[in-house]
Amino acid sequence: MKKIITFSLFTFIVTLGFSQIQAVTDKGDQVFLYEDGTWKYANDSADTEEKEIPLSNVIYTKNEKATFEVKSTKVNTGIFINPKFWSYKKNPAGEAQEYSFQSKEKDIYAMLITEKINIPIENLKKLAVSNAKDAAPDTKVITEEYRMVNGKKIFFMQMNGSISGIKFTYLGYYYSSEGGTIQFISYTSQNLLEEYKNDMFELLNGLMIH
């Protein structure tokens, strides 16, 4: 039961806020519009200020044990997983996440969010941070960098925050092009990050953009 509750909380954090709408005012300012009628400027948060993002000199590739590809039906991408370690499910149409993933042995979860529209990476980053802060106002960006993952330049971001007393960590890969937008996010509680982060990155590095 504890694992189900924790998973539900993490899922709530990720999906909350995806109903917000990006818009541009008559003065050219970008804003986020919310279902309750409120709005805010897209660059309100200090965490979303534009700055130069470094490119890691490490080359990331999928693990040799990641032999099974979970293919997106929305965009031209897939996630290679180790089927002995990970389980997955296809979510109903209309949900923000196309696929959900879960470790068969550990408290690690992940989700693949795909959209057919092209969202500039800087805007995608702001949206991801804004969504997280809607549910957990203390959310902080811990690390951000570009990485070469299976031959593609991917934006990586780690966010930490808490909700209902649970401290969580998101490790996410973000990519967008004319073919669509991808958010592939793995998450767990902060106290388990050091123990589980290698497994989390092994899953993330299975992202293959065709």
C-alpha positions as CSV (number, residue, x, y, z in Angstrom):
1,M,0.0,0.0,0.0
2,K,2.8,2.4,0.8
3,K,4.3,1.9,-2.7
4,I,0.9,2.7,-4.3
5,I,0.5,5.9,-2.3
6,T,4.0,7.1,-3.1
7,F,3.5,6.4,-6.8
8,S,0.2,8.3,-6.8
9,L,1.8,11.3,-5.2
10,F,4.7,11.4,-7.7
11,T,2.3,10.9,-10.6
12,F,0.2,13.8,-9.3
13,I,3.2,16.1,-9.2
14,V,4.2,15.3,-12.7
15,T,0.7,15.5,-14.3
16,L,-0.6,18.5,-12.4
17,G,-0.4,21.7,-14.4
18,F,-0.3,20.1,-17.9
19,S,-3.7,21.6,-18.4
20,Q,-2.2,25.0,-18.3
21,I,-2.0,26.9,-21.6
22,Q,0.9,28.9,-23.0
23,A,-0.2,32.2,-24.6
24,V,1.3,35.5,-25.8
25,T,-0.1,38.9,-24.7
26,D,-0.7,41.7,-27.2
27,K,2.6,43.2,-25.9
28,G,4.5,40.0,-26.9
29,D,5.0,38.6,-23.3
30,Q,4.7,34.9,-22.9
31,V,2.3,33.8,-20.1
32,F,0.9,30.6,-18.6
33,L,-3.0,30.5,-18.3
34,Y,-4.6,28.2,-15.7
35,E,-8.0,26.5,-15.5
36,D,-8.9,28.6,-12.4
37,G,-8.6,31.8,-14.4
38,T,-5.3,32.9,-13.0
39,W,-2.1,33.5,-15.0
40,K,1.6,34.4,-14.6
41,Y,4.5,35.4,-16.8
42,A,6.5,32.5,-18.1
43,N,9.7,34.0,-16.8
44,D,8.5,34.8,-13.3
45,S,10.6,32.2,-11.5
46,A,14.3,32.7,-10.7
47,D,14.7,29.0,-11.5
48,T,13.7,29.6,-15.1
49,E,16.0,32.5,-15.9
50,E,17.9,32.0,-19.1
51,K,21.5,31.2,-18.8
52,E,24.1,29.3,-20.6
53,I,23.7,25.5,-20.1
54,P,26.8,23.4,-20.4
55,L,27.3,20.3,-22.6
56,S,28.6,17.3,-20.7
57,N,31.7,15.7,-22.2
58,V,30.4,12.3,-21.3
59,I,28.8,10.2,-24.1
60,Y,25.7,8.3,-22.9
61,T,24.5,5.1,-24.5
62,K,21.9,2.4,-23.7
63,N,22.9,-0.5,-21.5
64,E,23.6,-3.8,-23.4
65,K,21.0,-5.4,-21.2
66,A,18.4,-3.0,-22.4
67,T,17.1,-5.2,-25.2
68,F,13.4,-4.6,-25.3
69,E,12.1,-1.4,-27.0
70,V,8.9,0.3,-25.8
71,K,7.9,2.3,-28.8
72,S,5.9,5.6,-28.8
73,T,2.9,5.8,-31.1
74,K,2.9,9.6,-31.0
75,V,6.5,10.5,-31.9
76,N,9.4,8.7,-33.5
77,T,11.1,7.4,-30.3
78,G,11.4,4.4,-28.1
79,I,12.7,3.4,-24.7
80,F,15.0,0.4,-24.5
81,I,14.6,-1.4,-21.1
82,N,15.9,-4.4,-19.4
83,P,12.7,-6.4,-19.1
84,K,14.0,-8.4,-16.2
85,F,14.3,-5.2,-14.1
86,W,11.5,-2.9,-15.5
87,S,7.8,-3.3,-16.1
88,Y,5.7,-0.8,-18.1
89,K,2.2,0.0,-19.1
90,K,0.5,1.9,-21.9
91,N,-1.7,4.6,-20.4
92,P,-5.2,5.5,-21.7
93,A,-5.5,8.1,-24.5
94,G,-5.9,11.5,-23.1
95,E,-3.5,11.1,-20.2
96,A,-0.4,13.3,-20.1
97,Q,2.0,10.3,-19.9
98,E,2.0,7.9,-22.8
99,Y,3.8,5.1,-20.8
100,S,4.5,4.5,-17.1
101,F,7.5,2.4,-15.9
102,Q,8.3,0.8,-12.6
103,S,11.2,-1.2,-11.2
104,K,10.2,-4.7,-10.4
105,E,12.5,-4.7,-7.3
106,K,13.0,-1.1,-6.2
107,D,11.0,2.1,-5.5
108,I,11.8,3.7,-8.8
109,Y,9.3,5.0,-11.2
110,A,9.3,6.7,-14.6
111,M,7.0,8.1,-17.2
112,L,7.3,9.0,-20.9
113,I,5.3,12.2,-21.9
114,T,5.1,12.8,-25.6
115,E,3.5,15.5,-27.7
116,K,3.4,16.0,-31.4
117,I,4.0,19.8,-31.1
118,N,7.5,21.3,-31.1
119,I,8.3,23.2,-27.9
120,P,11.6,25.1,-27.7
121,I,13.8,23.5,-24.9
122,E,14.0,26.7,-22.8
123,N,10.2,26.9,-22.8
124,L,9.9,23.2,-22.1
125,K,12.2,23.6,-19.1
126,K,10.2,26.6,-17.8
127,L,7.0,24.6,-18.2
128,A,8.4,21.5,-16.3
129,V,9.7,23.7,-13.4
130,S,6.4,25.6,-13.3
131,N,4.3,22.3,-13.2
132,A,6.4,20.9,-10.4
133,K,6.1,24.1,-8.4
134,D,2.4,24.1,-8.7
135,A,2.3,20.9,-6.6
136,A,5.5,21.4,-4.6
137,P,6.4,25.2,-4.1
138,D,9.8,24.3,-2.7
139,T,10.9,22.6,-5.9
140,K,14.5,23.5,-6.9
141,V,16.5,22.8,-10.0
142,I,19.6,21.0,-8.7
143,T,21.4,20.2,-12.0
144,E,21.0,21.1,-15.6
145,E,23.1,20.3,-18.7
146,Y,23.0,19.0,-22.2
147,R,24.0,15.4,-22.8
148,M,24.8,13.4,-25.9
149,V,22.5,10.4,-25.5
150,N,22.6,7.7,-28.2
151,G,23.7,10.3,-30.7
152,K,21.2,13.0,-29.8
153,K,21.6,16.2,-27.9
154,I,19.3,15.9,-24.9
155,F,18.6,18.4,-22.1
156,F,19.0,16.9,-18.6
157,M,17.5,18.4,-15.4
158,Q,17.4,17.2,-11.8
159,M,14.7,18.8,-9.6
160,N,14.1,18.2,-5.9
161,G,11.0,19.1,-3.9
162,S,8.5,17.8,-1.4
163,I,4.8,17.2,-1.1
164,S,2.8,15.8,1.8
165,G,6.1,15.4,3.7
166,I,7.7,13.2,1.0
167,K,11.0,14.6,-0.4
168,F,11.3,13.6,-4.0
169,T,13.9,13.8,-6.8
170,Y,13.2,13.9,-10.5
171,L,15.8,13.0,-13.1
172,G,14.5,14.0,-16.5
173,Y,15.5,14.0,-20.2
174,Y,13.9,16.6,-22.4
175,Y,14.0,16.8,-26.2
176,S,12.0,18.6,-28.9
177,S,12.2,18.9,-32.7
178,E,9.9,19.2,-35.6
179,G,8.9,15.5,-34.9
180,G,7.5,16.4,-31.5
181,T,8.4,16.8,-27.8
182,I,9.6,14.2,-25.4
183,Q,9.8,14.3,-21.6
184,F,11.3,11.1,-20.1
185,I,11.4,11.4,-16.3
186,S,12.5,9.0,-13.6
187,Y,11.8,9.7,-9.9
188,T,12.2,8.4,-6.4
189,S,12.4,9.7,-2.9
190,Q,15.5,11.8,-2.1
191,N,16.8,9.4,0.6
192,L,17.0,6.7,-2.0
193,L,18.6,8.7,-4.8
194,E,22.2,7.7,-4.1
195,E,21.3,4.0,-3.9
196,Y,19.1,4.1,-7.0
197,K,20.5,6.7,-9.3
198,N,22.6,4.3,-11.4
199,D,19.5,2.3,-12.2
200,M,17.6,5.5,-12.9
201,F,20.2,6.7,-15.4
202,E,20.4,3.2,-17.0
203,L,16.7,3.6,-17.7
204,L,17.0,7.2,-19.0
205,N,19.9,6.3,-21.2
206,G,17.6,3.8,-23.0
207,L,15.9,6.8,-24.7
208,M,16.4,6.3,-28.5
209,I,15.2,9.0,-30.9
210,H,14.9,7.6,-34.4
